[in-house]
Amino acid sequence: MFVWNALEWQSQYEKSSYEDIQILGPYDYYSVMHYPIPAPRTHLPSFEVLQKGIDLSRIGQRAGQTQIDKDKIKRLYS
């Protein structure tokens, strides 16, 4: 869940359909492409994780691609 007042909204993003997202597989909180929880300028939480069992310290990691990242790249570019 986004904390909208912590973000500086930019309208250059196009929303994907639910069907397009489902083709890629499960949501990956640990993806190398995931934003960290603190918003860049305000350092306030920009979203709240509702799913139980997610390690918040791993969200926004930059150590490398997860297996889900690799699977999604294969689906998109194969």
DSSP file (Angstrom, degrees, kcal/mol; ACC not computed):
  #  RESIDUE AA STRUCTURE BP1 BP2  ACC     N-H-->O    O-->H-N    N-H-->O    O-->H-N    TCO  KAPPA ALPHA  PHI   PSI    X-CA   Y-CA   Z-CA
    1    1 A M              0   0    0      0, 0.0    47,-3.1     0, 0.0     2,-0.2   0.000 360.0 360.0 360.0 126.1    0.0    0.0    0.0
    2    2 A F  B     -A   47   0A   0     45,-0.3     2,-0.9     1,-0.1    45,-0.3  -0.473 360.0-141.7 -76.4 144.6    1.5    3.3   -1.0
    3    3 A V    >   -     0   0    0     43,-2.4     3,-2.0     1,-0.2     4,-0.3  -0.831  23.5-170.4-101.4  89.7    1.8    6.2    1.4
    4    4 A W  G >  S+     0   0    0     -2,-0.9     3,-1.4     1,-0.3    -1,-0.2   0.787  75.6  60.1 -60.2 -34.8    1.0    8.9   -1.2
    5    5 A N  G 3  S+     0   0    0      1,-0.3    -1,-0.3    -3,-0.1    41,-0.1   0.593 100.2  58.5 -73.9  -6.5    1.8   11.9    0.9
    6    6 A A  G <  S+     0   0    0     -3,-2.0    36,-0.3    39,-0.1     2,-0.3   0.520  97.8  77.2 -93.1  -7.2    5.4   10.7    1.2
    7    7 A L  S <  S-     0   0    0     -3,-1.4     2,-0.8    -4,-0.3    32,-0.0  -0.748  73.2-137.2-106.6 149.2    5.9   10.7   -2.6
    8    8 A E        -     0   0    0     -2,-0.3    -3,-0.1     2,-0.0    -2,-0.0  -0.899  39.2-133.0 -98.3 103.4    6.5   13.4   -5.1
    9    9 A W        -     0   0    0     -2,-0.8     2,-0.4    -5,-0.1    -5,-0.0  -0.287  24.6-172.8 -67.1 136.4    4.2   12.2   -7.8
   10   10 A Q    >   -     0   0    0      1,-0.0     3,-0.6    -2,-0.0    -1,-0.0  -0.999  15.8-151.9-128.3 131.9    5.4   12.1  -11.4
   11   11 A S  T 3  S+     0   0    0     -2,-0.4    -2,-0.1     1,-0.2    -1,-0.0   0.243  70.8  98.3 -91.6  14.1    3.0   11.4  -14.2
   12   12 A Q  T 3   +     0   0    0      2,-0.1     2,-0.4     0, 0.0    -1,-0.2   0.532  63.8  94.5 -79.4  -2.6    5.5    9.8  -16.6
   13   13 A Y    <   -     0   0    0     -3,-0.6     2,-0.5     0, 0.0    -3,-0.0  -0.726  64.5-148.3 -94.3 137.2    4.5    6.3  -15.6
   14   14 A E        -     0   0    0     -2,-0.4     2,-0.3     0, 0.0    -2,-0.1  -0.880  21.1-122.2-102.2 132.9    1.9    4.3  -17.4
   15   15 A K        -     0   0    0     -2,-0.5     2,-0.2     1,-0.0     0, 0.0  -0.557  23.2-138.6 -76.4 132.4   -0.2    1.9  -15.4
   16   16 A S        -     0   0    0     -2,-0.3     2,-0.1     1,-0.1    -1,-0.0  -0.564  23.0-106.7 -86.3 154.3   -0.1   -1.8  -16.6
   17   17 A S     >  -     0   0    0     -2,-0.2     4,-1.8     1,-0.1     5,-0.2  -0.384  24.6-115.2 -76.3 159.7   -3.2   -3.9  -16.7
   18   18 A Y  H  > S+     0   0    0      1,-0.2     4,-2.2     2,-0.2     5,-0.1   0.893 117.2  54.0 -59.2 -41.7   -3.8   -6.7  -14.1
   19   19 A E  H  > S+     0   0    0      1,-0.2     4,-1.3     2,-0.2    -1,-0.2   0.899 106.2  51.5 -62.7 -42.2   -3.6   -9.3  -16.9
   20   20 A D  H  > S+     0   0    0      1,-0.2     4,-0.6     2,-0.2    -1,-0.2   0.894 111.2  48.0 -62.2 -39.9   -0.2   -8.0  -18.1
   21   21 A I  H >< S+     0   0    0     -4,-1.8     3,-0.9     1,-0.2     4,-0.5   0.893 106.7  56.2 -68.6 -40.3    1.2   -8.2  -14.6
   22   22 A Q  H >< S+     0   0    0     -4,-2.2     3,-1.0     1,-0.2    -1,-0.2   0.801  96.5  65.0 -64.8 -29.4   -0.1  -11.7  -14.0
   23   23 A I  H 3< S+     0   0    0     -4,-1.3    -1,-0.2     1,-0.2    -2,-0.2   0.828  97.1  57.4 -61.3 -32.0    1.8  -13.0  -17.1
   24   24 A L  T << S-     0   0    0     -3,-0.9    -1,-0.2    -4,-0.6    -2,-0.2   0.673 107.7-126.6 -77.9 -17.1    5.1  -12.2  -15.4
   25   25 A G    <   +     0   0    0     -3,-1.0    -1,-0.3    -4,-0.5     3,-0.1  -0.677  55.2   2.1 106.1-161.8    4.4  -14.4  -12.3
   26   26 A P  S    S-     0   0    0      0, 0.0     2,-0.2     0, 0.0    -3,-0.0  -0.177  76.7 -99.2 -67.7 153.8    4.5  -13.7   -8.6
   27   27 A Y        -     0   0    0      1,-0.1     2,-0.6     2,-0.0    41,-0.0  -0.513  34.7-149.6 -69.6 137.5    5.3  -10.3   -7.1
   28   28 A D    >   +     0   0    0     -2,-0.2     3,-1.4     1,-0.1     6,-0.1  -0.855  20.4 178.8-118.7  96.1    8.9  -10.1   -6.0
   29   29 A Y  T 3  S+     0   0    0     -2,-0.6    31,-0.7     1,-0.3    -1,-0.1   0.775  86.8  53.0 -63.1 -25.3    9.5   -7.8   -3.0
   30   30 A Y  T 3  S+     0   0    0     29,-0.2    -1,-0.3    30,-0.1    39,-0.0   0.316  79.7 133.8 -96.0   8.3   13.2   -8.7   -3.2
   31   31 A S    X   -     0   0    0     -3,-1.4     3,-1.4     1,-0.1    29,-0.4  -0.220  65.4-127.1 -57.5 145.7   13.7   -7.8   -6.8
   32   32 A V  T 3  S+     0   0    0      1,-0.3    -1,-0.1    28,-0.1    33,-0.1   0.707 112.5  56.6 -64.5 -19.2   16.7   -5.7   -7.7
   33   33 A M  T 3  S+     0   0    0      2,-0.1    -1,-0.3    29,-0.0     2,-0.2   0.504  83.1 109.0 -90.0  -5.5   14.2   -3.4   -9.5
   34   34 A H  S <  S-     0   0    0     -3,-1.4    -5,-0.0    27,-0.2     0, 0.0  -0.493  72.2-118.9 -76.3 139.4   12.1   -2.8   -6.3
   35   35 A Y        -     0   0    0     -2,-0.2    26,-0.1     1,-0.1    -1,-0.1  -0.455  30.5-109.7 -68.7 145.8   12.2    0.6   -4.7
   36   36 A P        -     0   0    0      0, 0.0    24,-0.2     0, 0.0    10,-0.1  -0.336  32.1-108.9 -66.6 162.4   13.5    0.8   -1.1
   37   37 A I  S    S+     0   0    0     22,-0.4     9,-3.2    19,-0.2    10,-0.4   0.922  97.6  76.2 -65.2 -45.8   10.8    1.6    1.5
   38   38 A P  B    S-B   45   0B   0      0, 0.0     6,-0.1     0, 0.0   -32,-0.0  -0.475  89.1-117.6 -70.2 136.3   12.0    5.1    2.3
   39   39 A A     >  -     0   0    0      5,-3.3     4,-2.2    -2,-0.2     5,-0.1  -0.474  27.3-118.9 -66.9 142.4   11.1    7.8   -0.3
   40   40 A P  T  4 S+     0   0    0      0, 0.0    -1,-0.1     0, 0.0   -33,-0.1   0.858 103.4  27.1 -56.4 -43.9   14.3    9.2   -1.8
   41   41 A R  T  4 S+     0   0    0    -35,-0.2   -34,-0.1     1,-0.1    -2,-0.0   0.861 130.7  34.4 -90.9 -36.7   13.9   12.9   -0.8
   42   42 A T  T  4 S-     0   0    0    -36,-0.3    -1,-0.1     2,-0.1   -35,-0.1   0.715  85.6-144.1 -91.8 -21.3   11.7   12.7    2.3
   43   43 A H     <  +     0   0    0     -4,-2.2     3,-0.0     1,-0.3    -6,-0.0   0.644  57.6 131.3  61.5  15.8   13.1    9.4    3.7
   44   44 A L  S    S-     0   0    0    -38,-0.3    -5,-3.3     1,-0.1    -1,-0.3  -0.639  75.0 -82.5 -89.7 154.7    9.6    8.7    4.9
   45   45 A P  B     -B   38   0B   0      0, 0.0   -39,-0.1     0, 0.0    -1,-0.1  -0.385  39.2-167.1 -58.1 128.5    8.1    5.3    4.2
   46   46 A S        +     0   0    0     -9,-3.2   -43,-2.4     1,-0.2     2,-0.3   0.591  69.1   9.2 -95.7 -13.0    6.7    5.3    0.6
   47   47 A F  B     -A    2   0A   0    -10,-0.4     2,-0.4   -45,-0.3   -45,-0.3  -0.981  65.6-131.7-157.7 163.9    4.7    2.1    1.0
   48   48 A E        -     0   0    0    -47,-3.1     2,-0.6    -2,-0.3     0, 0.0  -0.978  21.0-131.5-121.9 132.4    3.6   -0.4    3.5
   49   49 A V        +     0   0    0     -2,-0.4     5,-0.1     1,-0.2     7,-0.1  -0.743  22.7 179.6 -86.1 120.9    4.0   -4.1    3.1
   50   50 A L        +     0   0    0     -2,-0.6     2,-0.2     2,-0.1    -1,-0.2   0.729  53.4  94.4 -92.2 -25.8    0.7   -5.9    3.9
   51   51 A Q  S >  S-     0   0    0      1,-0.1     3,-0.7     2,-0.0     2,-0.1  -0.486  76.8-124.6 -72.0 134.4    1.8   -9.4    3.1
   52   52 A K  T 3  S+     0   0    0     -2,-0.2    -1,-0.1     1,-0.2    -2,-0.1  -0.435  86.3  32.6 -75.9 150.7    3.1  -11.3    6.2
   53   53 A G  T 3  S+     0   0    0      1,-0.3     2,-0.5    -2,-0.1    -1,-0.2   0.544  77.3 138.3  85.4   8.2    6.6  -12.9    6.3
   54   54 A I    <   -     0   0    0     -3,-0.7     2,-1.0    -5,-0.1    -1,-0.3  -0.764  54.0-131.9 -90.3 128.9    8.4  -10.3    4.1
   55   55 A D    >   -     0   0    0     -2,-0.5     3,-1.9     1,-0.2     4,-0.5  -0.689  17.1-163.0 -79.5 102.0   11.8   -9.3    5.3
   56   56 A L  G >  S+     0   0    0     -2,-1.0     3,-0.9     1,-0.3   -19,-0.2   0.770  84.2  64.5 -61.0 -27.6   11.6   -5.5    5.1
   57   57 A S  G 3  S+     0   0    0      1,-0.2    -1,-0.3    -3,-0.1    -2,-0.1   0.699  99.9  53.5 -70.2 -17.7   15.4   -5.1    5.3
   58   58 A R  G X  S+     0   0    0     -3,-1.9     3,-1.5     3,-0.1     2,-0.3   0.559  81.2 107.1 -93.0  -9.6   15.7   -7.0    1.9
   59   59 A I  T <  S+     0   0    0     -3,-0.9   -22,-0.4    -4,-0.5   -29,-0.2  -0.551  87.2  18.2 -73.1 129.0   13.3   -4.7    0.0
   60   60 A G  T 3  S+     0   0    0    -31,-0.7    -1,-0.3   -29,-0.4   -30,-0.1   0.624  88.6 165.0  86.4  14.6   15.2   -2.5   -2.4
   61   61 A Q    <   -     0   0    0     -3,-1.5    -1,-0.2   -30,-0.1   -27,-0.2  -0.257  26.9-167.4 -63.7 152.1   18.4   -4.6   -2.3
   62   62 A R        +     0   0    0      1,-0.1    -1,-0.1   -29,-0.1     3,-0.1   0.083  57.4 106.4-126.8  20.3   21.0   -4.1   -4.9
   63   63 A A  S    S-     0   0    0      1,-0.3     2,-0.3     0, 0.0    -1,-0.1   0.777  91.4 -63.8 -73.4 -26.6   23.1   -7.2   -4.4
   64   64 A G        -     0   0    0     -3,-0.0    -1,-0.3     0, 0.0     2,-0.1  -0.916  66.6 -46.6 160.0 174.2   21.9   -8.9   -7.5
   65   65 A Q        -     0   0    0     -2,-0.3     2,-0.1    -3,-0.1   -34,-0.1  -0.410  48.8-135.0 -70.5 141.8   19.0  -10.4   -9.4
   66   66 A T     >  -     0   0    0     -2,-0.1     4,-2.1     1,-0.1     5,-0.2  -0.431  29.3-105.1 -83.3 169.3   16.6  -12.7   -7.7
   67   67 A Q  H  > S+     0   0    0      1,-0.2     4,-2.4     2,-0.2     5,-0.2   0.871 124.9  54.4 -62.9 -35.1   15.5  -16.0   -9.3
   68   68 A I  H  > S+     0   0    0      2,-0.2     4,-2.4     1,-0.2    -1,-0.2   0.896 105.1  53.4 -66.3 -38.7   12.1  -14.3   -9.9
   69   69 A D  H  > S+     0   0    0      2,-0.2     4,-2.3     1,-0.2    -2,-0.2   0.948 110.9  46.8 -55.5 -49.1   13.9  -11.4  -11.7
   70   70 A K  H  X S+     0   0    0     -4,-2.1     4,-2.1     1,-0.2    -2,-0.2   0.895 111.2  50.9 -63.1 -41.2   15.7  -13.9  -14.0
   71   71 A D  H  X S+     0   0    0     -4,-2.4     4,-2.1     1,-0.2    -1,-0.2   0.899 110.5  49.3 -63.7 -40.5   12.4  -15.8  -14.7
   72   72 A K  H  X S+     0   0    0     -4,-2.4     4,-2.3     2,-0.2    -2,-0.2   0.892 108.5  52.5 -68.0 -39.0   10.6  -12.6  -15.6
   73   73 A I  H  X S+     0   0    0     -4,-2.3     4,-2.3     1,-0.2    -1,-0.2   0.920 109.3  50.4 -61.0 -43.2   13.4  -11.5  -17.9
   74   74 A K  H  X S+     0   0    0     -4,-2.1     4,-1.0     1,-0.2    -2,-0.2   0.912 110.6  49.3 -60.8 -42.2   13.2  -14.8  -19.7
   75   75 A R  H  < S+     0   0    0     -4,-2.1     3,-0.2     1,-0.2    -1,-0.2   0.889 115.3  44.0 -64.8 -38.4    9.4  -14.5  -20.1
   76   76 A L  H  < S+     0   0    0     -4,-2.3    -1,-0.2     1,-0.2    -2,-0.2   0.844 123.9  31.8 -75.3 -33.5    9.7  -11.0  -21.5
   77   77 A Y  H  <        0   0    0     -4,-2.3    -1,-0.2    -5,-0.2    -2,-0.2   0.237 360.0 360.0-115.2  13.3   12.6  -11.6  -23.9
   78   78 A S     <        0   0    0     -4,-1.0    -1,-0.2    -3,-0.2    -3,-0.1   0.418 360.0 360.0-101.4 360.0   12.2  -15.2  -25.0
